[in-house]
Amino acid sequence: MGDEVKSPSLEKMLSQDQIRKEVGISASERFVDFFTPLHWHNFIELELILSGSGEQILNGQQMELEAGCLSLLRLTDFHQVTPKRDLHLLNLMVDDSFLSEEILGKLQAGDTLFFKLNPAETDTLEKLFRLCMAENGSPSPDLRYLKHLIICVFLKILKLTPRVGSKPSTEEQPIHAALLYMHMHFRENPKLSEVAKIAHYNASHFSFTFHKELGTTYCDYLNMLKISYAKELLISTSLKISDVCYECGFTSHSNFLRLFKEKLGLSPMQYRKRAIVKQDKK
């Protein structure tokens, strides 16, 4: 059907320097003088601004870019960038499988991750970024050394930002690992059997334990993640309703409309209109 063609206004952008599959990262220095449309990645991205100025819209929030600004985008974050003066930045892209569960959990627990660093903090991170660039660019990078550098980058960011941290969890550790994977990959519609392997359970035991610990089924929890993300897209973008449906991982437009109305008591269009009215009154 015509209205089911995906809009180009929210794109899955690929790295200019593709992530080296055998390494799991891409590290580069860039000079950006062009508008970058609203997009998301299937990897974690870090951008450290060294000079220049511009504007970023990250998860619907408008932010000024200048030297010392650091953006950390997870798999569920989306942004667009408009340079005012040429932006000189360092870019680091990391496959989520490259990071430990502990670090991923802390990153996922935070809100939008955008920071304005002081000169000393900027200098420290720039040095770490450049060490990653140098090692990643070598013909035969030392993976152990590179991994330690990446961990240092993320630990430094977490140390600089005490508000970022893991939320207390009462779930069993294997279920916690499964939840973390679901939160990062829900748009890919992971099968129960696939996520059960993350928890090192067979499918039936995982399904039983998941329901016991969370009080809901795997399918309902997955749909909840999709609906929550749909709410963000409805408020923060001008995507068509059908496009919001597919960006969230739903494969059926009618199923998306039914579940949204069932969970919120409103259609997606009604939800968007009500959110706009609330924003206008502020």
Secondary structure, DSSP 8 states (H G I E B T S, - for coil): -GGGS--TTSEE---SS---TTT-EEEEEEEE-S-EEEEE-SSEEEEEEEEEEEEEEETTEEEEE-TTEEEEE-TT--EEEEEEEEEEEEEEEE-GGGS-HHHHHHHHHSSSEEEE--HHHHHHHHHHHHHHHHHHTSSS--HHHHHHHHHHHHHHHHHH-TT-------S-HHHHHHHHHHHHHGGG---HHHHHHHTT--HHHHHHHHHHHHSS-HHHHHHHHHHHHHHHHHHH----HHHHHHHTT-S-HHHHHHHHHHHHSS-HHHHHHHHHHHHHH-
